[in-house]
Amino acid sequence: EQIPEVSVRYVASPGELRRPDLIFLPGSKNTMGDLKWLRQSGLEGAVKRLSKEIPVFGICGGYQMLGERISDPDGVEEGGTLRGLELLPVSTILTKAKERRQVRGSVNGLGGSLASLSGLPFYGYEIHMGRTEFAGGRGRGGKTRGLIVASGENPNVYGSYVHGLFDQKEMAAALLETLAAKKGIRLKDGGLLDYREFKETQYDKLADIMRAHLDMEGIYGILRQARLE
């Protein structure tokens, strides 16, 4: 959204989706319910068709949706088992315990259409309910917690539990350069900030506005005199 040449659209129907260069399936408060909506709205079919041509990247709940199935034996969301989009060879079991952690690492040996992300560092956080594992022994290793995965059967489909993965300007730039190269265009250099840096600039603007229009000395005086009961 910081780059004039890049447009980001939030869509709710196949007609709005059209043919983008990349599809993100974001996180969800109710993965099973949103997966049903994705199916009923017709977006599931549209995403699956487009995944043959363009990258599809699921984050957290979107990652769970891309797998073969989501099971909810404890009724954390809606109970039962629901078929996923079947674009990644993983299955998810929802659990009552919520995973919360900050993560840091690097992308190792990523294949497929976004192989250019390999070797780049990342940091972010996980906050989800569920355990995701490769189905039937397929894929790379066992549990997929926090990893970016690409199915060998479809080199355009990826998923990760890591929120903030593309907040780092190196990751965002590599992603955009790959998409631009596929279209035979180049993006202008410069202007891209780490999202963390960008947020700091916005906080600074807010602080400047508050200082200009509030009696800060009076506020500091109130804080100095405050007592906790």
C-alpha positions in Angstrom: 0.0 0.0 0.0 3.0 2.3 0.4 4.0 1.9 -3.3 2.1 3.9 -5.9 2.5 1.3 -8.6 1.0 -1.5 -6.4 -2.7 -1.8 -5.7 -4.2 -3.8 -2.9 -7.9 -4.9 -3.1 -10.1 -6.5 -0.5 -12.7 -8.6 -2.2 -15.9 -10.5 -1.2 -17.0 -12.1 -4.5 -15.4 -13.8 -7.6 -16.5 -10.8 -9.7 -14.4 -8.4 -7.5 -11.4 -10.8 -7.5 -10.9 -10.8 -11.3 -7.3 -11.7 -12.1 -4.8 -10.3 -9.6 -1.0 -11.0 -9.5 -1.2 -12.6 -6.0 -4.0 -13.7 -3.6 -3.7 -13.5 0.2 -6.0 -15.5 2.4 -5.7 -13.7 5.8 -6.2 -14.8 9.3 -9.7 -15.5 10.8 -11.6 -15.4 14.0 -13.6 -18.5 12.9 -11.7 -20.5 10.3 -14.4 -23.1 9.7 -17.1 -20.5 9.4 -15.1 -18.3 7.0 -14.1 -21.4 5.0 -17.8 -22.2 4.5 -18.4 -18.6 3.4 -15.5 -18.8 1.0 -17.1 -21.9 -0.5 -20.7 -20.5 -0.6 -19.6 -17.2 -2.1 -17.9 -18.9 -5.0 -14.5 -17.6 -4.0 -13.2 -21.1 -3.3 -13.6 -22.2 -6.9 -12.1 -18.9 -8.2 -9.0 -19.2 -5.9 -8.4 -22.8 -6.9 -8.6 -21.9 -10.6 -6.3 -18.9 -10.3 -3.8 -20.9 -8.2 -2.8 -22.7 -11.4 -1.4 -19.4 -12.7 -0.6 -17.1 -9.8 0.7 -17.4 -6.2 -1.8 -17.9 -3.4 -0.5 -17.3 0.1 -2.4 -18.2 3.3 -1.6 -16.7 6.7 -2.7 -18.3 9.9 -6.4 -19.2 9.4 -5.9 -18.8 5.6 -3.1 -21.3 5.9 -5.4 -23.8 7.6 -8.0 -23.3 4.9 -5.5 -24.2 2.2 -5.0 -27.7 3.6 -6.9 -30.9 3.0 -9.1 -30.8 6.1 -9.8 -29.0 9.4 -11.0 -31.1 12.3 -12.6 -29.7 15.5 -13.0 -32.6 17.9 -13.4 -30.4 21.0 -15.9 -27.9 19.4 -13.6 -25.0 19.6 -15.4 -23.4 16.6 -18.1 -25.4 15.0 -17.2 -29.0 15.7 -16.8 -31.9 13.2 -14.6 -32.0 10.2 -14.6 -29.7 7.2 -12.8 -30.2 3.8 -10.3 -27.6 3.1 -9.3 -26.1 -0.3 -7.0 -29.1 -0.8 -4.2 -26.9 -2.2 -1.6 -27.8 0.4 -0.8 -31.3 1.7 -1.5 -30.4 5.4 -4.3 -31.1 7.8 -5.3 -29.1 10.9 -6.7 -30.1 14.2 -8.2 -27.2 16.2 -7.2 -27.3 19.9 -8.5 -25.4 23.0 -5.0 -24.1 23.8 -4.1 -20.9 21.9 -0.5 -20.7 20.6 1.0 -17.2 21.2 4.7 -16.5 20.5 7.0 -14.2 18.7 9.1 -15.9 16.1 12.3 -15.0 14.2 14.2 -16.9 11.5 15.0 -17.2 7.9 13.3 -18.7 4.9 15.2 -21.9 3.9 15.0 -23.7 0.6 11.7 -22.4 -0.5 10.7 -23.6 -3.9 8.0 -22.8 -6.4 7.1 -19.4 -7.9 8.2 -17.5 -4.8 11.6 -19.2 -4.5 13.2 -15.7 -4.4 12.2 -15.4 -0.8 14.6 -18.1 0.2 17.4 -17.0 2.5 15.6 -13.9 3.7 15.2 -13.2 7.4 11.8 -12.6 9.0 10.3 -11.9 12.3 6.7 -11.8 13.4 4.3 -13.5 15.7 1.9 -16.5 15.9 -1.5 -16.4 17.5 -3.7 -19.3 16.6 -5.7 -22.3 17.9 -4.7 -25.5 16.1 -2.0 -27.9 15.2 -1.1 -28.3 11.5 0.8 -31.3 10.2 1.7 -32.7 6.8 -0.9 -35.1 5.6 0.0 -38.8 5.0 3.8 -38.2 5.5 4.0 -35.9 2.4 5.8 -32.7 2.4 8.9 -31.5 4.3 9.3 -33.0 7.8 6.6 -33.3 10.4 4.9 -30.3 12.0 4.6 -27.1 10.0 4.4 -24.6 12.9 5.7 -21.3 11.8 7.0 -22.5 8.5 6.3 -21.3 5.0 5.4 -24.3 2.8 4.8 -24.9 -0.8 3.2 -28.0 -2.2 5.2 -29.9 -4.7 2.0 -30.5 -6.7 1.2 -26.8 -7.0 4.3 -24.6 -6.9 2.1 -21.5 -6.5 0.5 -22.3 -3.1 2.1 -21.2 0.2 1.1 -21.0 3.8 2.5 -19.8 7.1 1.4 -19.2 10.7 3.6 -16.1 10.9 1.8 -12.8 11.1 3.8 -9.8 9.9 5.9 -11.9 7.5 5.9 -9.2 4.9 6.3 -6.3 7.3 10.0 -6.4 6.6 10.9 -4.4 3.6 13.3 -7.0 2.3 10.6 -9.6 2.2 8.1 -7.2 0.7 10.5 -6.0 -1.9 11.5 -9.5 -3.0 7.9 -10.5 -3.3 7.0 -7.5 -5.4 10.1 -7.8 -7.6 9.1 -11.4 -8.4 5.6 -10.4 -9.3 6.8 -7.5 -11.4 9.3 -9.6 -13.3 6.6 -12.0 -14.2 4.7 -9.2 -15.8 7.9 -7.9 -17.5 7.9 -4.6 -15.6 10.2 -2.9 -13.0 9.1 -1.0 -9.9 10.7 2.3 -8.9 13.5 1.9 -6.4 13.2 3.4 -2.9 10.3 4.6 -0.7 9.6 1.2 0.9 9.8 1.2 4.7 9.8 -1.6 7.2 6.2 -1.6 8.5 7.6 -1.2 12.0 9.4 2.0 10.8 6.2 3.2 9.0 4.2 2.8 12.2 6.8 4.8 14.1 6.4 7.7 11.7 2.6 7.6 12.2 3.0 7.6 16.0 5.4 10.6 15.7 2.8 12.5 13.6 0.1 11.7 16.1 2.4 12.9 19.0 3.1 16.2 17.1 -0.6 16.8 16.7 -1.3 16.2 20.3 1.5 18.5 21.5 0.2 21.2 19.2 -3.4 21.1 20.5 -3.2 19.9 24.1 -1.9 21.4 27.3 0.9 18.8 27.7 2.3 20.4 30.8 -1.1 20.2 32.4 -1.4 16.6 31.5 2.0 15.8 32.8 1.1 17.6 36.0 -2.0 15.4 36.4 0.1 12.3 35.8 2.7 13.4 38.4 -0.1 13.9 41.0 -2.0 10.7 40.2 -2.2 8.0 42.9 -3.3 4.4 42.6 -6.0 3.6 45.1 
